Amino acid sequence: MATTDEAAGGLQIHPMDQFIVKPLFGDGPIEWYTPTNVTLWMAIAVLAMVALLVLSTRRRAIVPSRGQSVAELFYGFIHKMVEDVAGHEGLKFFPYVMTLFMFVFLSNILGLIPMSFTTTSHIAVTATLALLVFFTVTIVGFVRKGPGFLAMFWVSSAPLALRPILAMIEVISYFVRPLSHSIRLGGNLMAGHAVIKVFAGFAGAMGVASVVPIAAIVAIYGLELLVASVQAYVFTILTCVYLRDAVGEAHH
């Protein structure tokens, strides 16, 4: 008996299949310790980061090599971002912010390689990164300011009657940060990759006329390169903004 897909006929495109988590070895159930395609591509991102920031700068020279030039470009860019947004005190967290940016950026870029896996399209990954930022900022804020950290929720410049309401809004928005921080990154990458897969399905089924979807794929791919860079930048600059709350002075 024919399957449902065969009976229905026509074009069958499954753009979400590319986001399925699969074990690297065998077909058994996935446990917390099971090596999967997600862990593989996260490890590749870490190795790429080590190659770019460590191996390419081992022989530092006045006239830098290409690898050293790229590493210094990223270093200077993130260093300036942290200093401008989080202030001088925020520079103490520069290594953490730099590592975070490079991991997200390289994961985004590696996800554009055909047959690869985009780890940052999974909320499980982006939520973990966002929660690390959230708990880091909260812990640092209380360590540095003690109960005074709570002053960021009290809008002293507002009329007294509105302050409790605004404080509730500030508290809610603070605890929503990890959700918005993670969904913004994962959602944008997932949407772009799904669109590319849809157009690729049309290109494979249209024969000679596939020049149109192929041109669309090229255009969307270029856009996704931009999105991969911008989303890494947005994720990192939001981290710097949150760090400013912990290490800077209250501005209410």
N, C-alpha and C positions, 0 to 999 in steps of 0.2 A: 504494500500500500504506500502511496506517495506521501511524503511528509508535508506538513503545512506549508513550508517555504516553497517546495516544489510545486504543490498544487496552486499556490497563489501566483507563481511565476513572476516575471518582471525583475526589476532591479532590487537586489538585496544589499543594503549598506548598513553596517553596524559600527557607527563612529565611536561608541563607548567601549568597544572591545579592547581598544588599545590601553585602557586604564585598569584592566583586570590584573590583580595581583596574583602571580603564579610562583610556585616553588621552583627553585633552580634544579632540584634533583627529585625525580619521581612525581607522582600525582597524588600524594597523600594530603591529609588535612594540614592547614597552615597553623602552626603554633607560634608563640612569641619568639621562639629561638630558631624558627625555620628560615634558612637563607632563601630569599625571594628575589625577583627582578628589581624590587624596590631597593633592597639592601645592596644589590650588585651595583646599581647606578648611583646610589649615594656614595659607595666606596670609590667608584670611578671619579666622582666629583671631588672627593677628598684627595685622591691621588693627583688629579689635575691641578688642584690648588697647591699641593706640595711641590709639584713640578714647576709651577709658575712662580711661586713666591720664595721657594727655598733653593731648589736645584739651579734655576736660571740665574740666581743672584749669588751663587757661591763664590764666583771669581769677579767680585765687584771691581769695576774699572771706571776711570774718568770718562773714557769713551765707551758707553755702555753697549752691550750686545742687544739684539732685538728683544730677547726674553727679559733682560734687565730693564730695558726701556718700558716695556709693557707693565712689569711689576712696579716700577717707580711711578708710572702714570696712575695706576690704581691706588698705590699708597698715598700719593699726594692728594688725589681726589677725595678719598675717604677721610684722610686726616683733616683737610680743610672743612669738610662737611661736619665732622664731629665738633671741631673747634667753633665753627660759625653757629651751629644749632644748639649744642649742649654746653658750650662755653669751655673755659680753660679747665675747670674741674672735670668736665666730661671726657677730657683727653686721657684720663686714667683708664677709661674703658675702651680706648681706641683699638687695642688688639682684639677684644671681643666683637666690636662692631665690624672691624675689618674682616674677621673670620666669617661672621654672619653674612656680610655682603658677598664675599667671594663664593661661599657655599651656595647661596641662593642664585647668584648670577651664573655660575658654572653649571648648576643643575638645570637651570632654564635653557642655557645654550646647548648642553648635551642632549636635552630632550628634543631638540630639533633635528638631530641626526636620524636618518631613516633607520627603522627597526630598533630604535632605542626606547627608553622608558622615561617619561617625564615625572620624576619623583615629586616635584613641587606642584604637580596638578592634584595631588592627594591631600585632602584636608588633614589626614592623620599626620603627615609630615609638617605641613605649614602650621597646624595647630600646636604641635610640639615646639616648633621654633618660637611661635608667638607666646606660648605659655612660659617658656624660658625667659623671654624678654620681660613678660609681666611680673614674674616672681623675682627676677633680678632687680627690676626697678622698685618694686614694693619693699623688698628686703633692704636694699641700699638706702631707700628713702627713710625707713624707720631707724636704721643704724646711724645714719648721718644726722637726722633731725629729731629722732624720737617721736613723741606725740605731736610735735610741731609739723610733722609730715601731713597730718590731717587738715592743716590749715588750707591746703590747696582745694579742699572741698567747700570751704566757707568763703563766699564771695562778699568780702567786707565792703566793697564799693557799692553794693546794691542796697536798696531800702531794707530796713530791718525786717519788715513783714515778709519780704520775698526771700530772705536768706535761707530759711529752712527748706523752702520748696526748691530753690536753686541748689542747695546742698544735696538733696535727694537726687536731682537730675545729674549732678556731678558724680555722685557715687555710682549711679547706674551706668553712666557713660564710661566710668573708669573700669568697671567690671565687664563691660561689653568690648573693651579694647582687644582682648585676645581673639574674640570671634571675628570682629571686623578686620583685624590685622591678618588673620589666616585666610578668611574667605576671599578677601580682595586679591591675594596672590594666587591661590589655588583656582578660584573661579575664572579669572582671566585666562590663565594658561589652559585650563580644560576646555573652555569655549573655543579658543583659537585652534587647538589641535583637532577638536571635533569637526570644525568647519573644513579644515584641510582634508580630513578623512572623507567627508561627504563629497567634496569636489574630486578627490582621487577616485572615488567610486564611480562618479559620472564619467571621468576620463577613461576608465577602463572599459566602460560599456558603450561608448559612443563612436569607437573606431576612428575614422578619418576626421570626424567632426569634433574630436576630443581636444583640438587646439584651443578651443574657448575655455573649457575647465582647466586645462594645463596652464594657460596664461593667468587664470584666476588663482591657481595654486601658487605660481611664482610671486604674484602680487601679495597674496596673503602671507606667504612665507617671509617675504621682506618685512611685512608688518609685524609678524610674530618675532622676528629678530629685534625689532624696536620694542615690542611689548616685553620681551624677555629682559631687556636692559632696563626699561622704565620700571617694571614691577620690582626688580631687585633694588633699584634706587629708592622707590617709594617705601618698600619694606624697611630699608635701612634708615631713611630719614625719619620715618615714624618712630623707629627705635631711639634715634637721637632726641626727638621731641619728648618722648616718654622719660628718657634719662635726665633731661633738663628739669623735669618735675622733681626728680630725686636728688639732684646735686645742685640745682640752682636755687635762687631765692624765689619765694612766692610773689606772684604778680597780681594778686587779687586786690 
